[in-house]
Amino acid sequence: MEAQSNTINNGAVNRDLLIMEGISKSFPGVKALDNVPLTVKRGTVHALMGENGAGKSTLMKCLFGIYKKDEGHIYLDGKEVDFKSSREALDNGVAMVHQELNQALKRSVMDNIWLGRYPKIKGLPFVSESKMYHDTMQVFKELKIDDINPKTIMSTMPVAQRQMVEIAKAISFNSKVIVFDEPTSSLTEKEVEHLFRIINMLRDRGCGIIYISHKMEEILRISDEVTIMRDGQYVATKPAKDLTMNEIIKLMVGRELTNRFPPKNYVVQDEVILKVEDMTAMYSHLDSVSFELKKGEILGVAGLAGAGRTELLENIFGIATKKRGKMWLNGKQIYNKSPKEAIANGFAMVTEERRATGIFGILNILDNTVIASIKKYLIKGLFLSNKAMEKSTAWSIDAMRIKTPSQTTKIRALSGGNQQKVIFGRWMLTAPTIFLLDEPTRGIDVGAKYEIYQLIMDMAAEGDSVVIVSSEMPELLGICDRILVMSGGKLAGEVDAKTTSQEEIMTLAAKYV
Amino acid sequence: MSEINKPKKGIAKKIDDFKALNGKDKASFIGNWLLDRAMIIIILLLVLYIQSVKPAFLATASIVNIISLTATRLPIALGIAGAIILTGTDLSAGRIVGLSAFVAAILLQKGDFAGRFLKDGNPWPIFVVILIVVAVGAIVGLVNGFCVAKFKLHPFIVTLSTQLITYGAYLTISSAKQISQLDTSFTENFVTKKIFYIGKQVAVKDGVEKVINPGTPVMLYVFLAVIFAVVMWFIWNKTTFGKNMFAVGSNEEAARVSGVNVTLVIIGVFVLAGASYGYTGFIEAARQGASTGTTGLNYELDAIAACVIGGVSFVGGIGKISGVVLGVILMQLIMTGMTFLGISGNTTYIIKGAVILIACAIDMRKYLAKK
């Protein structure tokens, strides 16, 4: 760190575009950032890595003035800056593409891009729509985005296109430093390539890119340097070419993770527990999907965004309306008209959007744990027994290895991984035989992922069956027995997880696109 | 990235899209199209029914009457619409109308009237009074907006409180006295000045013109309402403030991170709304020739109903001036229609309530993603 201080003193002409040094930030009871440095060079992509809770977001929020840093200095182009708001940062050429799309959905693309800085008609207090349109087209042309009409209402566009608009917006500020926070989480492979071309173009222009992602493959491909953080502290900054995936993981978790996936020590039984035939959705594009699920099997569902994977689970679980389709559970025909019926039939579902449809953020661990099995705790069918609920919650915290100060902690205070474990525990209490898991490890850090995989394996080992939807191919290959590949709402094929390859799955995934 | 398609534009494209559907989808498309416009269709059917029973309903005099009444309720609805676009509401509107009507009335009572509220003096200059009442409304709006933006209170709570405070202030100052005997410079020479007559009938007999029917007068405030709506249209659609209002209503956080001063936008919307109520109070005092304790009572409910019928959605970020205008007209058609049918005032409430429920349900339908 002394070395970094020196570079500042060495004068204005240097390659260091953004220097953050000695950044500290405390919240009541927690030291979120402890003397953290970060130096981004001109014309480079700098990956910022760390588990959830490592302090990446807090560091970025300090840069943008969303949080007021307790200590430390930030230099941009050699000049010390201290932004009070994200607007001030934008005006000084520091922009951010947020992970969670924060857009005015009912407004048009161009309204969103120029929000907060609408161009005026000269001499009049009116907004110039034509200039907005023209400027938007200019930005799109520069970025080779040719399939978005600036006048389209945001809510009518797919998430991936909305993500591109967000990126275009950040770039339209002519920013020198652009932060990408998990930009690829909703993009398809093809769009990721497009994004990488854009990032390379920005790099060639001399911009400094800060790239936050959990996807190791991406980091190693796109970045020049990697800074790793752990528990609010700086661990290391290294050139990406000198790093391997295992080294990064080691630095992130502070210990060697010999395996990303737990070993399999059970056998899938031959008995078919669930048979699905001709499943077709009423309001979405799920079309005639049939498959069988065996007892103790982990069945993966692969596919691109929009392939109908979530829709498949939602139709099985009764969240979505079926157009046609039959299901047999242990040879007996069932329908699952509603989640309630599905739960009664022994199904459990962990939804994709944890924050929106998984947790009850302002409720505590206990409330979040017992909600799906609440009737179990009634005394004489009238009042809920606190004792019984506390006992079940204690069991869940223990069995799922949930790290929480107490049962009465609000769930939103936990990390993503622990929240997910609470939800797993919630479903375990309903004693299900079939688990439907939709992106169960999204936004969860490496260490916690391993624990989630272990939980999934444990379920299978006990003879329960799991259907898992995931966009992370290595994950599916690592824990599944068999993988269904979906494409354009249809089942494109089925592969054996032990013998297949990523290429085979990708080819199938593109079958009906 | 998907294929670039150069679609046809406007109606031609819509027709093509429709042709591409199969039979069942066509039926559901038509069904949805009708359902999206159900409120207007229901009201138009109602109008046709009333017209067939009571032919005088759509006579010139009646239509002018409906338009005039629409004009009185339009500014308040346009003001409230802003609050609804922010996913809020404004319950204080009617009482602000009442208070500002009172202020306008005491400042513009006849100078020679013995029972003047303000003992001495003459009527104030009319334009000064307009500014004062608009300011009165704007100040209450400022309080509303400030509390919503700064204390993060729900507009429902804030405006419920200011509604009570405003009414209490009015009662305290006025001792609930009716203020009448307003100066003609305010009433028939300004607000209710007859600009022209529609349906004037003249018979010429022996070379002498004789007016059989003077026709129905169109008064100045109707034109003022039109100007008001035009100004609001420009504010909503052409200014930074207007665009920011929609953005904040659609996603407050997105607006904030984009550098929009959200606090200022929220306060601005409520101040503008308050000003429109103040203006309405001014018009109402002149139109009714008096200010009483019930002036403006429940106006906000009619205005909210009109907004909802006109497609201003409580979902936030959605609404058009044309929609609000249409909503107020439709609302007025229902009210006048019920009078024509001889339906009692008590039943009117039931129908109004039902109209709001149906309109909201239909509106919500559009934003629910079916699964």
HADDOCK unambig.tbl for C-alpha pairs under 7 A between the chains (distance, minus, plus):
assign (segid A and resid 86 and name CA) (segid B and resid 257 and name CA) 5.98 0.50 0.50
assign (segid A and resid 86 and name CA) (segid B and resid 259 and name CA) 6.80 0.50 0.50
assign (segid A and resid 87 and name CA) (segid B and resid 257 and name CA) 6.81 0.50 0.50
assign (segid A and resid 87 and name CA) (segid B and resid 258 and name CA) 6.37 0.50 0.50
assign (segid A and resid 87 and name CA) (segid B and resid 259 and name CA) 4.50 0.50 0.50
assign (segid A and resid 102 and name CA) (segid B and resid 253 and name CA) 6.72 0.50 0.50
assign (segid A and resid 102 and name CA) (segid B and resid 254 and name CA) 4.70 0.50 0.50
assign (segid A and resid 103 and name CA) (segid B and resid 251 and name CA) 6.25 0.50 0.50
assign (segid A and resid 103 and name CA) (segid B and resid 254 and name CA) 5.01 0.50 0.50
assign (segid A and resid 104 and name CA) (segid B and resid 247 and name CA) 5.52 0.50 0.50
assign (segid A and resid 104 and name CA) (segid B and resid 250 and name CA) 4.88 0.50 0.50
assign (segid A and resid 104 and name CA) (segid B and resid 251 and name CA) 4.70 0.50 0.50
assign (segid A and resid 104 and name CA) (segid B and resid 254 and name CA) 6.26 0.50 0.50
assign (segid A and resid 105 and name CA) (segid B and resid 250 and name CA) 6.28 0.50 0.50
assign (segid A and resid 106 and name CA) (segid B and resid 250 and name CA) 5.89 0.50 0.50
assign (segid A and resid 106 and name CA) (segid B and resid 317 and name CA) 6.27 0.50 0.50
assign (segid A and resid 107 and name CA) (segid B and resid 247 and name CA) 6.88 0.50 0.50
assign (segid A and resid 115 and name CA) (segid B and resid 255 and name CA) 6.85 0.50 0.50
assign (segid A and resid 115 and name CA) (segid B and resid 258 and name CA) 6.09 0.50 0.50
assign (segid A and resid 116 and name CA) (segid B and resid 258 and name CA) 5.44 0.50 0.50
assign (segid A and resid 116 and name CA) (segid B and resid 259 and name CA) 5.13 0.50 0.50
assign (segid A and resid 116 and name CA) (segid B and resid 260 and name CA) 4.62 0.50 0.50
assign (segid A and resid 118 and name CA) (segid B and resid 240 and name CA) 6.33 0.50 0.50
assign (segid A and resid 125 and name CA) (segid B and resid 239 and name CA) 6.19 0.50 0.50
assign (segid A and resid 126 and name CA) (segid B and resid 238 and name CA) 4.91 0.50 0.50
assign (segid A and resid 126 and name CA) (segid B and resid 239 and name CA) 4.54 0.50 0.50
assign (segid A and resid 126 and name CA) (segid B and resid 240 and name CA) 6.93 0.50 0.50
assign (segid A and resid 127 and name CA) (segid B and resid 238 and name CA) 5.27 0.50 0.50
assign (segid A and resid 127 and name CA) (segid B and resid 239 and name CA) 5.28 0.50 0.50
assign (segid A and resid 127 and name CA) (segid B and resid 240 and name CA) 6.06 0.50 0.50
assign (segid A and resid 146 and name CA) (segid B and resid 4 and name CA) 6.94 0.50 0.50
assign (segid A and resid 147 and name CA) (segid B and resid 1 and name CA) 6.88 0.50 0.50
assign (segid A and resid 147 and name CA) (segid B and resid 2 and name CA) 6.81 0.50 0.50
assign (segid A and resid 147 and name CA) (segid B and resid 4 and name CA) 5.52 0.50 0.50
assign (segid A and resid 191 and name CA) (segid B and resid 1 and name CA) 6.44 0.50 0.50
assign (segid A and resid 283 and name CA) (segid B and resid 370 and name CA) 6.34 0.50 0.50
assign (segid A and resid 283 and name CA) (segid B and resid 371 and name CA) 5.72 0.50 0.50
assign (segid A and resid 320 and name CA) (segid B and resid 371 and name CA) 4.40 0.50 0.50
assign (segid A and resid 321 and name CA) (segid B and resid 371 and name CA) 5.86 0.50 0.50
